[in-house]
């Protein structure tokens, strides 16, 4: 690790983010007071997740971020970022957004892992199913503003996720997606917005996870990334995401 990484107080920064979640309180960017680079940011992310698993949560998959070329340019990066999902983040039919700071929702393409992924080359053959889904984001930072290391440390803004019925693996390079809130269309897009084809995001998930010493396991999911911009998610709302040939998924808040 670099000297800059060693300077980062990983434990203290992880505690700051944990307390923000627990107290539902937005905090200043970590980089306002810490010399945080990308390597240190991932160390903070891993510490937060390991604390969750020590409390009994189980790893459930991977979420990808910055899968839009426009977002990469905006953030000044040339690669995607990733975060880890736990079973406690998986939503069924409802989500209590009152426990979140400033939730936003976006439509997703979701992959189901059917067998352990040992290499990037085999990840596509390890997919057991595909589905339409959603992710609820909730940056722990004030005004939803952050730098690249900040958002990585904050587990790529992961909060909750859900998905519809599984379908056999198929070409999803240009699947239409529709996000509705209370019956009103609020975002439409194509899976092509996810790195040109969401399977590229799947490969990146395998690459980054394996590089961190994590193998995608059977039963895990990969959220390939958003096909549209995220929109604010109010309480008392009904959300529906539909995908061409993939059916839909619904959640209430």
Buried (B, 14 or more C-beta within 10 A) or exposed (E): EEEEBEEBBBEEBBBBBBEBBEEEEBBEBBBEEBBBBBBBBBBBBBBBBEBBBEEEBEBBBBBBBBBBEEBBEEBEEEEBBBBBBBBBBBBEEEBEBEEBBBBBBBBBBBBBBBBEBEEBEEBBEBBBBBBBBBBBBBBBBBEBEBBBBBBBBBBBBBBBBBBBEBBEBEEBBEBBBBBBBEEEEBBEBBBBBBBBBBBBBBBBBBBBBBEEEBBBBEBBBBBBBBBBBBBEBEEEBEBBBBBBEBBBBBBBB
